[in-house]
Amino acid sequence: MPCIEGDKMRQERALAAETEHVTAGPVTGLRRGAFLGYQWLLLAFLLAGVAQIFLAGLGVFGLFDTGGDTFAPHRALGFAMAGIAVLILVLALIARPGARAIVGSAVLVLLTSLVQSLLAGLGKDHAAYGGLHAFDGLLILGIAGYLFVWSRRHEP
């Protein structure tokens, strides 16, 4: 009996490991291309995030004089990053690399397009929200970095 129990447990673990990849059949050219695009856009998103931090620093110290709005370049890049996050999600849905990648990409869209704008708006009147805006930015980059590293290790 212990041998049957051990086999059953091994099968359950193998099934759990297989459910991580939500693929249905072999990886086609379209799915492979979408996965490569997903990886490249994640890398571009991370590089834009580094530029975003730099632009925030320039805005804080007032280097850009754009009629009183020193954060205009930071804001514009933030909106561009939200668009990139949507493209990342679309490519993840096409490539179907796994539930983790799809959920992480969806969270990336929510954090970049909704939460960041909300916290930035609230931060004008309450500094604590501005601090949460910065913390959320770091969280966004952490998620994108995790997804990028994960995608490099789990290529189809």
C-alpha positions as CSV (number, residue, x, y, z in Angstrom):
1,M,0.0,0.0,0.0
2,P,2.7,2.6,0.8
3,C,4.0,2.3,-2.8
4,I,0.6,3.1,-4.2
5,E,0.3,6.1,-1.9
6,G,3.8,7.3,-3.0
7,D,2.8,7.0,-6.7
8,K,-0.4,8.9,-6.1
9,M,1.5,11.7,-4.4
10,R,4.1,11.9,-7.2
11,Q,1.3,12.1,-9.7
12,E,-0.4,14.9,-7.8
13,R,2.8,16.9,-7.6
14,A,3.5,16.3,-11.3
15,L,-0.1,17.5,-12.1
16,A,0.4,20.6,-10.0
17,A,3.7,21.4,-11.7
18,E,2.0,21.0,-15.1
19,T,-0.8,23.4,-14.3
20,E,1.7,26.2,-14.1
21,H,1.9,26.2,-17.8
22,V,-1.5,26.9,-19.3
23,T,-0.5,25.8,-22.8
24,A,-2.8,23.8,-25.0
25,G,-0.6,22.0,-27.4
26,P,2.7,22.8,-29.0
27,V,4.1,26.3,-29.2
28,T,3.3,27.7,-32.6
29,G,5.1,30.5,-34.4
30,L,2.6,33.1,-33.2
31,R,2.8,32.0,-29.6
32,R,6.6,31.9,-29.8
33,G,6.7,35.4,-31.3
34,A,4.3,36.7,-28.7
35,F,6.5,35.2,-26.0
36,L,9.6,36.9,-27.4
37,G,7.7,40.2,-27.7
38,Y,6.6,39.7,-24.1
39,Q,10.2,39.3,-22.9
40,W,11.4,42.3,-24.9
41,L,8.6,44.6,-23.8
42,L,9.3,43.6,-20.1
43,L,13.0,44.6,-20.7
44,A,11.9,47.9,-22.3
45,F,9.5,48.5,-19.4
46,L,12.3,48.0,-16.9
47,L,14.6,50.4,-18.7
48,A,11.7,52.9,-18.9
49,G,11.3,52.4,-15.1
50,V,14.9,53.4,-14.5
51,A,14.4,56.5,-16.7
52,Q,11.2,57.2,-14.7
53,I,13.1,57.3,-11.4
54,F,15.6,59.6,-13.0
55,L,12.9,61.9,-14.3
56,A,11.2,62.0,-10.8
57,G,14.5,63.1,-9.3
58,L,14.9,65.8,-11.9
59,G,11.3,66.9,-11.2
60,V,11.8,67.1,-7.5
61,F,14.8,69.3,-7.9
62,G,13.0,71.5,-10.5
63,L,15.5,71.0,-13.4
64,F,12.7,71.1,-16.0
65,D,11.0,74.5,-16.2
66,T,7.8,73.7,-18.1
67,G,5.6,76.5,-16.9
68,G,5.5,75.4,-13.3
69,D,5.0,71.6,-13.9
70,T,8.4,70.1,-13.3
71,F,6.9,66.6,-13.4
72,A,5.6,66.7,-17.0
73,P,8.2,64.4,-18.5
74,H,7.8,62.0,-15.5
75,R,4.0,61.9,-16.0
76,A,4.3,61.4,-19.8
77,L,6.6,58.5,-19.4
78,G,4.3,57.0,-16.7
79,F,1.4,57.1,-19.2
80,A,3.6,55.5,-21.8
81,M,4.6,52.8,-19.3
82,A,0.9,52.1,-18.7
83,G,0.5,51.5,-22.4
84,I,3.5,49.2,-22.5
85,A,2.0,47.3,-19.6
86,V,-1.3,46.8,-21.6
87,L,0.8,45.4,-24.5
88,I,2.7,43.1,-22.1
89,L,-0.7,41.7,-20.9
90,V,-1.9,41.2,-24.5
91,L,1.3,39.4,-25.5
92,A,1.0,37.3,-22.3
93,L,-2.5,36.3,-23.3
94,I,-1.4,35.3,-26.8
95,A,1.7,33.5,-25.7
96,R,0.0,31.7,-22.8
97,P,3.3,31.2,-20.8
98,G,1.4,30.3,-17.6
99,A,-1.0,31.6,-15.0
100,R,1.7,33.3,-13.0
101,A,2.8,35.4,-16.0
102,I,-0.7,36.3,-17.0
103,V,-1.8,37.3,-13.5
104,G,1.4,39.2,-13.0
105,S,0.9,41.1,-16.2
106,A,-2.7,42.0,-15.2
107,V,-1.5,43.3,-11.9
108,L,1.2,45.3,-13.7
109,V,-1.6,47.0,-15.8
110,L,-3.7,47.8,-12.7
111,L,-0.8,49.2,-10.8
112,T,0.6,51.4,-13.6
113,S,-2.7,52.6,-15.1
114,L,-5.0,53.0,-12.1
115,V,-3.1,52.9,-8.8
116,Q,-0.2,55.2,-9.8
117,S,-2.5,57.9,-11.1
118,L,-4.8,57.7,-8.1
119,L,-1.9,58.0,-5.7
120,A,-0.2,60.8,-7.6
121,G,-3.5,62.8,-7.6
122,L,-4.0,62.2,-3.9
123,G,-0.3,63.0,-3.2
124,K,-0.9,66.6,-4.2
125,D,-2.9,67.2,-1.0
126,H,-1.5,64.5,1.3
127,A,2.3,63.7,1.3
128,A,1.7,60.2,2.6
129,Y,0.0,59.3,-0.7
130,G,2.9,60.7,-2.6
131,G,5.2,58.4,-0.6
132,L,2.9,55.5,-1.5
133,H,3.1,56.6,-5.2
134,A,6.9,56.1,-5.0
135,F,6.6,52.8,-3.1
136,D,4.1,51.6,-5.7
137,G,6.6,52.5,-8.5
138,L,9.2,50.3,-6.8
139,L,6.6,47.5,-6.5
140,I,5.8,47.8,-10.2
141,L,9.5,47.5,-11.1
142,G,9.8,44.6,-8.8
143,I,6.9,42.7,-10.4
144,A,8.2,43.5,-13.9
145,G,11.7,42.3,-12.9
146,Y,10.3,39.1,-11.5
147,L,8.3,38.5,-14.6
148,F,11.3,39.1,-16.8
149,V,13.6,36.7,-14.9
150,W,10.8,34.1,-14.6
151,S,10.2,34.3,-18.4
152,R,13.9,33.8,-19.1
153,R,13.8,30.6,-17.0
154,H,10.6,29.2,-18.4
155,E,10.9,29.8,-22.1
156,P,8.6,27.5,-24.1
